[in-house]
């Protein structure tokens, strides 16, 4: 289990270093794309297109 934990920790460190190496604009665009994708997936799961009308 310790090996898996170390691998996950190393992967998180590498991802964080890569993320902080990106420009602020690139980080913003990546976040917007991720959010739109998650909303679209949520709409597919719900069975409707993402319309902004969630209740």
Buried (B, 14 or more C-beta within 10 A) or exposed (E): EEEEEEEEEEEEEEEEEEEEEEEEEEEEEEEEEEEEEEBEEEBEEEEEEBEEEEE
